[in-house]
C-alpha cells in the first residue's frame, strides 16, 4: 500500500505546484493588462492564451466589471487558493490514511 500512498502524495504535490504556477501566470496577466504591452509579444500571447478560457467563463457567469475594473482574475485566484487549502490537504490526508 505504500506505493498508492506515495502516488497520492505525489499527485497532491503536483496539483499544488500546478495551481501555484497558474496563480502566478494569472498575476502576470493582470500586471500586463495594466501597461500597454505589445499584443504580438510571445509572452503576452502565452499569458492571454493560457488564462483567457477560464477568465472568460468567470466573466460570463459573474459580470463584475465595475468602473472598468475586471474582478475575474481575483475570483480565479481565490478559487485556486480554495483548491490549495481544501483539495491538496484532503489528498494528503487520504494518502496518509491509506498507508
Backbone torsions as a table, in degrees:
resi	resn	phi	psi	omega
1	UNK	NA	-15.2	-179.4
2	UNK	-65.6	-25.4	178.4
3	UNK	-67.2	-44.1	178.7
4	UNK	-65.9	-39.6	177.8
5	UNK	-60.1	-49.3	179.2
6	UNK	-64.5	-37.6	178.9
7	UNK	-64.0	-45.0	179.7
8	UNK	-64.7	-39.5	177.7
9	UNK	-64.4	-41.2	179.1
10	UNK	-65.3	-40.8	177.6
11	UNK	-62.8	-42.9	179.7
12	UNK	-62.7	-43.7	179.4
13	UNK	-67.4	-37.6	178.0
14	UNK	-65.3	-43.3	178.0
15	UNK	-62.7	-42.0	178.7
16	UNK	-61.3	-44.0	178.8
17	UNK	-63.9	-45.3	-178.8
18	UNK	-64.6	-39.4	177.8
19	UNK	-66.0	-39.8	177.6
20	UNK	-64.8	-44.3	179.2
21	UNK	-62.1	-42.6	179.9
22	UNK	-66.5	-34.7	177.1
23	UNK	-63.6	-40.8	177.9
24	UNK	-68.0	-32.3	176.3
25	UNK	-66.3	-40.5	177.8
26	UNK	-64.3	-42.2	177.7
27	UNK	-62.2	-42.4	176.4
28	UNK	-60.8	-40.7	177.8
29	UNK	-62.5	-42.0	-179.9
30	UNK	-65.5	-41.6	179.2
31	UNK	-65.5	-41.2	178.4
32	UNK	-62.4	-33.8	-178.3
33	UNK	-70.7	-18.6	179.7
34	UNK	-78.7	-23.9	-179.6
35	UNK	-108.5	165.9	179.9
36	UNK	-89.0	77.1	-177.6
37	UNK	-80.5	152.9	177.6
38	UNK	-68.5	117.0	-177.2
39	UNK	-68.4	-12.2	179.3
40	UNK	-96.3	-0.5	176.0
41	UNK	-66.2	133.4	-177.5
42	UNK	-60.2	-34.2	179.3
43	UNK	-69.2	-42.8	178.5
44	UNK	-64.1	-41.9	178.1
45	UNK	-61.9	-42.8	178.9
46	UNK	-61.3	-48.2	-179.6
47	UNK	-60.6	-40.8	179.4
48	UNK	-67.3	-47.1	-176.7
49	UNK	-64.8	-34.0	-176.7
50	UNK	-79.9	-33.4	-174.2
51	UNK	-98.0	-25.9	-172.4
52	UNK	-63.0	-36.7	179.9
53	UNK	-57.7	-45.3	179.7
54	UNK	-74.5	-39.7	-179.5
55	UNK	-64.8	-38.1	179.7
56	UNK	-68.0	-34.7	176.6
57	UNK	-65.4	-40.6	178.3
58	UNK	-65.4	-41.2	179.2
59	UNK	-63.3	-34.6	178.6
60	UNK	-69.1	-41.1	-177.6
61	UNK	-76.8	-44.6	-176.8
62	UNK	-124.5	88.0	178.1
63	UNK	-75.1	89.1	-173.6
64	UNK	-111.9	27.5	178.3
65	UNK	-83.5	107.3	-179.4
66	UNK	-114.8	124.2	178.0
67	UNK	66.3	30.2	178.9
68	UNK	81.4	7.0	179.0
69	UNK	-100.3	125.6	-180.0
70	UNK	-95.9	115.5	-179.0
71	UNK	-92.5	0.1	-177.2
72	UNK	-62.9	-37.4	175.8
73	UNK	-63.4	-37.1	179.1
74	UNK	-66.4	-39.3	178.5
75	UNK	-65.6	-41.4	178.8
76	UNK	-66.5	-38.8	177.3
77	UNK	-65.1	-39.4	177.4
78	UNK	-65.1	-37.2	176.9
79	UNK	-64.8	-40.6	177.6
80	UNK	-64.2	-42.5	178.6
81	UNK	-63.6	-36.8	175.8
82	UNK	-63.3	-46.3	179.3
83	UNK	-61.9	-38.3	179.0
84	UNK	-68.5	-32.0	-178.7
85	UNK	-90.8	-12.4	179.4
86	UNK	-112.4	-55.2	-173.2
87	UNK	-69.7	-46.9	-176.5
88	UNK	-64.1	-49.9	177.4
89	UNK	-63.4	-33.3	178.0
90	UNK	-63.9	-43.8	177.2
91	UNK	-63.5	-39.9	179.1
92	UNK	-66.7	-39.0	178.0
93	UNK	-68.1	-37.4	175.1
94	UNK	-62.8	-39.6	-179.5
95	UNK	-65.2	-43.4	179.9
96	UNK	-70.2	-31.6	177.7
97	UNK	-70.0	-29.8	179.0
98	UNK	-74.4	-29.6	-175.9
99	UNK	-84.5	NA	NA
